[in-house]
Amino acid sequence: MGSGSIFFALVYLLVYPFIMLYKKIPMGPSHLMFPIPASLVVTGQSNDLNVAAVAWIGMMTYSPPIVTISLKEGRHSLDLIRKYKEFTVNLPSAEHYKETDYCGLVSGSDENKLETIGFSTEDSLNIKTPIIKECPYNMECKVVKEVTIDCWQLVFGEIVETHIDESVCKNDGSIDVNKLNPLVYLAQIKEYWTIGNKLGDVKTSGEHFTKKP
Ligand SMILES: Cc1cc2nc3c(=O)[nH]c(=O)nc-3n(C[C@H](O)[C@H](O)[C@H](O)COP(=O)(O)O)c2cc1C
């Protein structure tokens, strides 16, 4: 074997572990997506109230702002949404991960989950379904559309009001993310996490790649 071949063999041996490191592993069709918020969706009115953990949630438009939540047929929350045509989305802090998890374990058709986890409600401003006091950010939503795929319903809610807890705001009124401490849900990995640290600002961080003339 010539010295050239030995050289290439050595290079290959050195690089091989890194090639292996970057190999993609096919996982098949999966609903894995992270991070996503674990929200608490309140449905119903007055004495007919329910709360459920909902992580398949997304924002659709700016104006009017529309949020979507995906609910499986048979959820008590879905029955109440159809009955009253409204709901509230409440974002819990990370400290309330156990309460949130409980709301995803038990159905409101069996018990009053709000009572069990010791959360209280507060009147909404524009709808009759209340918001959760203990959750620092809340959205009041009116149902505008439902889309069905198999046994899943995508519910579109127009956000008619939002609320932020004073205690998570800075002096200038902006949101202090450290105080808000939003709960992060890792679907399929099945873990709750906190949000981590700030890396940079939106729409200026990308300027790093702007071509100079
Ligand atoms: C973190 C978490 C997120 C969840 N996200 C959803 C969801 O997006 N859609 C859904 O239909 N069920 C979801 N679930 C399951 C429901 O919360 C659960 O079935 C609950 O018992 C439904 O309550 P209900 O019958 O009172 O509506 C989730 C559960 C957990 C723990």
The ligand as a Tripos MOL2 file, in Angstrom:
@<TRIPOS>MOLECULE
LIG
   31    33     1     0     0
SMALL
NO_CHARGES

@<TRIPOS>ATOM
      1 C1        -49.9830   17.9260   28.0970 C.3       1 LIG1
      2 C2        -51.2260   17.3780   27.4720 C.ar      1 LIG1
      3 C3        -51.6740   17.9080   26.2790 C.ar      1 LIG1
      4 C4        -52.8410   17.4240   25.6810 C.ar      1 LIG1
      5 N1        -53.2430   17.9710   24.5000 N.ar      1 LIG1
      6 C5        -54.3990   17.5440   23.9290 C.ar      1 LIG1
      7 C6        -54.8490   18.1240   22.7140 C.ar      1 LIG1
      8 O1        -54.2170   19.0010   22.1390 O.2       1 LIG1
      9 N2        -56.0300   17.6750   22.2020 N.ar      1 LIG1
     10 C7        -56.7720   16.7070   22.8130 C.ar      1 LIG1
     11 O2        -57.8400   16.3480   22.3070 O.2       1 LIG1
     12 N3        -56.3610   16.1350   23.9630 N.ar      1 LIG1
     13 C8        -55.2030   16.5380   24.5430 C.ar      1 LIG1
     14 N4        -54.7750   15.9830   25.7200 N.ar      1 LIG1
     15 C9        -55.6330   14.9810   26.3750 C.3       1 LIG1
     16 C10       -56.8100   15.6530   27.1060 C.3       1 LIG1
     17 O3        -56.3920   16.7560   27.8820 O.3       1 LIG1
     18 C11       -57.4930   14.6050   28.0210 C.3       1 LIG1
     19 O4        -58.0640   13.5880   27.2350 O.3       1 LIG1
     20 C12       -58.5220   15.2120   28.9550 C.3       1 LIG1
     21 O5        -58.8830   14.2340   29.8940 O.3       1 LIG1
     22 C13       -59.7640   15.6970   28.2250 C.3       1 LIG1
     23 O6        -60.5970   16.2560   29.1720 O.3       1 LIG1
     24 P1        -62.1320   16.5310   28.9360 P.3       1 LIG1
     25 O7        -62.8150   15.2110   28.6340 O.co2     1 LIG1
     26 O8        -62.5760   17.1040   30.2550 O.co2     1 LIG1
     27 O9        -62.2460   17.4780   27.8100 O.co2     1 LIG1
     28 C14       -53.5930   16.4020   26.3130 C.ar      1 LIG1
     29 C15       -53.1270   15.8590   27.5070 C.ar      1 LIG1
     30 C16       -51.9520   16.3250   28.0850 C.ar      1 LIG1
     31 C17       -51.4670   15.7210   29.3720 C.3       1 LIG1
@<TRIPOS>BOND
     1     1     2 1
     2     2     3 ar
     3     2    30 ar
     4     3     4 ar
     5     4     5 ar
     6     4    28 ar
     7     5     6 ar
     8     6     7 ar
     9     6    13 1
    10     7     8 2
    11     7     9 ar
    12     9    10 ar
    13    10    11 2
    14    10    12 ar
    15    12    13 ar
    16    13    14 ar
    17    14    15 1
    18    14    28 ar
    19    15    16 1
    20    16    17 1
    21    16    18 1
    22    18    19 1
    23    18    20 1
    24    20    21 1
    25    20    22 1
    26    22    23 1
    27    23    24 1
    28    24    25 2
    29    24    26 1
    30    24    27 1
    31    28    29 ar
    32    29    30 ar
    33    30    31 1
@<TRIPOS>SUBSTRUCTURE
     1 LIG1         1 GROUP 0 **** ****
